[in-house]
Amino acid sequence: MSEDALADVLNNLTEALLPLDGHLLTFAAVIGFVLVGTGLLRLARSRGLSTGTGAAIIQIVLGFLLFGCKAFIAAASVTLFEEEASLSSQLGLLQRTDLFRPYIRFAVTCVILLGIVSIIRGLLRLRDASLGASQGVALGLTHLLAGLVCVNIVTFARIFAATAGGIVEQIITKIFS
């Protein structure tokens, strides 16, 4: 397979993966809606008793975070990286150079989509922790932070390059500029 053919295949795959961003966020909204509903039912069953009320409230809060996952990602990205993250904004940070362009674009798209999945998993792990699962909080926070780094991969790579300096900065600048 020639290099141009592989670049065309990766361009086509990238274009096919772009709508997954919206589908994953819609999936998160559906999960959030279900969590809010079941949390409200759990809260109604507890009738103000101390048993189960805290877990129900946490489930409702996490359900709302999943329901508004796009806004949650944007707010967390602005807080951590001073830049709102989305698939299109991170791909827009890549300059229009031809060096590795289809390969980098495909890799960045995959990493961002995996980041969204990781954020969803992190919020669900935190819900499991509220129900008494051991190691749920640590795994949930790890997934959440790793997902936020993945969603902001281009910005994170530039920050890492500026911090590391030297040859690392030159390589990352060459890849992402």
C-alpha positions as CSV (number, residue, x, y, z in Angstrom):
1,M,0.0,0.0,0.0
2,S,1.5,3.3,-1.0
3,E,1.8,6.2,1.4
4,D,-0.8,8.3,-0.4
5,A,-3.3,5.4,-0.2
6,L,-2.7,5.0,3.5
7,A,-3.2,8.7,4.0
8,D,-6.5,8.6,2.1
9,V,-7.7,5.6,4.2
10,L,-6.8,7.5,7.4
11,N,-8.5,10.7,6.1
12,N,-11.6,8.6,5.4
13,L,-11.5,6.9,8.8
14,T,-11.1,10.3,10.5
15,E,-14.1,11.7,8.7
16,A,-16.1,8.7,9.6
17,L,-15.1,9.0,13.3
18,L,-15.9,12.7,13.6
19,P,-19.7,12.1,14.2
20,L,-18.9,9.7,17.0
21,D,-18.2,12.8,19.2
22,G,-21.8,13.7,19.2
23,H,-23.0,10.2,19.5
24,L,-20.9,9.6,22.6
25,L,-22.2,12.8,24.2
26,T,-25.8,11.7,23.4
27,F,-25.1,8.3,24.9
28,A,-23.8,10.1,28.0
29,A,-26.9,12.2,28.2
30,V,-29.2,9.1,28.0
31,I,-27.2,7.5,30.8
32,G,-27.4,10.7,32.8
33,F,-31.1,10.9,32.3
34,V,-31.5,7.3,33.6
35,L,-29.2,8.0,36.6
36,V,-31.2,11.1,37.5
37,G,-34.5,9.1,37.3
38,T,-33.3,6.2,39.3
39,G,-31.7,8.5,41.8
40,L,-34.9,10.3,42.3
41,L,-36.8,7.0,42.7
42,R,-34.1,5.9,45.3
43,L,-34.5,9.3,47.1
44,A,-38.3,8.9,47.2
45,R,-38.0,5.4,48.6
46,S,-35.7,6.5,51.4
47,R,-38.2,9.1,52.5
48,G,-35.7,11.2,54.2
49,L,-34.1,8.3,56.1
50,S,-30.3,8.4,56.4
51,T,-29.8,5.1,54.7
52,G,-29.5,5.5,50.9
53,T,-30.1,9.2,50.8
54,G,-26.4,10.2,50.3
55,A,-26.0,7.6,47.5
56,A,-29.2,8.8,45.8
57,I,-28.1,12.4,45.9
58,I,-24.6,11.5,44.5
59,Q,-26.3,9.5,41.8
60,I,-28.5,12.5,40.9
61,V,-25.5,14.9,40.8
62,L,-23.5,12.5,38.6
63,G,-26.5,11.9,36.4
64,F,-26.7,15.7,35.8
65,L,-23.0,15.8,35.0
66,L,-23.4,13.0,32.5
67,F,-26.6,14.7,31.1
68,G,-24.5,17.8,30.5
69,C,-21.3,16.0,29.6
70,K,-20.4,18.5,26.8
71,A,-20.7,21.5,29.2
72,F,-18.8,19.5,31.9
73,I,-16.0,18.8,29.5
74,A,-15.9,22.4,28.4
75,A,-15.9,23.8,31.9
76,A,-13.2,21.4,33.2
77,S,-11.1,22.1,30.1
78,V,-11.3,25.8,30.6
79,T,-10.4,25.3,34.3
80,L,-7.4,23.0,33.6
81,F,-6.1,24.2,30.3
82,E,-7.6,27.7,29.9
83,E,-9.1,26.6,26.6
84,E,-12.5,25.0,25.8
85,A,-12.0,21.6,24.3
86,S,-14.0,19.9,21.6
87,L,-13.1,17.6,18.8
88,S,-13.2,20.4,16.3
89,S,-11.3,22.9,18.4
90,Q,-8.5,20.4,19.1
91,L,-8.2,19.4,15.5
92,G,-8.3,23.1,14.6
93,L,-5.2,23.6,16.7
94,L,-3.3,21.4,14.3
95,Q,-1.7,23.6,11.6
96,R,-2.2,22.9,7.9
97,T,1.2,21.4,7.3
98,D,1.5,18.2,5.2
99,L,4.0,16.5,7.4
100,F,2.2,13.6,9.1
101,R,-1.1,15.4,8.7
102,P,-3.5,12.5,8.1
103,Y,-1.7,10.3,10.6
104,I,-1.7,12.9,13.4
105,R,-5.3,13.9,12.7
106,F,-6.4,10.3,12.9
107,A,-4.4,9.7,16.1
108,V,-5.7,12.9,17.7
109,T,-9.3,12.0,16.8
110,C,-9.0,8.5,18.3
111,V,-7.4,9.9,21.5
112,I,-10.1,12.5,21.9
113,L,-12.9,9.9,21.5
114,L,-11.2,7.6,24.0
115,G,-11.0,10.6,26.3
116,I,-14.8,11.1,26.1
117,V,-15.3,7.4,26.9
118,S,-12.9,7.7,29.8
119,I,-14.8,10.7,31.2
120,I,-18.1,8.8,31.0
121,R,-16.4,5.7,32.7
122,G,-15.0,7.9,35.4
123,L,-18.3,9.4,36.3
124,L,-19.9,6.0,36.3
125,R,-17.1,4.7,38.5
126,L,-17.8,7.5,40.9
127,R,-21.4,6.5,41.0
128,D,-20.3,2.9,41.8
129,A,-18.2,4.3,44.6
130,S,-21.2,6.0,46.1
131,L,-22.9,2.6,46.2
132,G,-20.0,1.1,48.2
133,A,-17.6,-0.3,45.5
134,S,-14.1,-0.5,46.8
135,Q,-11.5,1.6,44.8
136,G,-14.3,3.3,43.0
137,V,-13.2,6.9,43.9
138,A,-9.6,6.4,42.9
139,L,-10.5,4.7,39.6
140,G,-13.2,7.2,38.9
141,L,-10.9,10.2,39.4
142,T,-8.2,8.6,37.4
143,H,-10.5,8.0,34.5
144,L,-11.9,11.5,34.8
145,L,-8.5,13.2,34.8
146,A,-7.0,11.0,32.1
147,G,-10.1,11.6,29.9
148,L,-9.7,15.4,30.3
149,V,-6.1,15.2,29.3
150,C,-7.1,13.0,26.3
151,V,-9.8,15.4,25.2
152,N,-7.3,18.2,25.4
153,I,-4.4,16.2,23.9
154,V,-3.0,18.9,21.6
155,T,-3.0,21.5,24.3
156,F,-1.6,19.1,26.8
157,A,1.2,18.1,24.4
158,R,2.1,21.8,23.8
159,I,2.2,22.4,27.6
160,F,4.3,19.3,28.1
161,A,6.7,20.4,25.3
162,A,7.1,23.9,26.8
163,T,7.8,22.4,30.2
164,A,10.2,19.7,29.0
165,G,12.1,21.9,26.5
166,G,15.0,20.8,24.4
167,I,14.6,17.9,22.0
168,V,11.2,17.0,23.4
169,E,9.9,20.5,22.6
170,Q,11.4,20.3,19.0
171,I,9.7,17.0,18.3
172,I,6.3,17.9,19.7
173,T,6.5,21.3,17.9
174,K,7.3,19.5,14.6
175,I,4.4,17.0,15.1
176,F,1.7,19.5,16.1
177,S,2.7,22.6,14.1
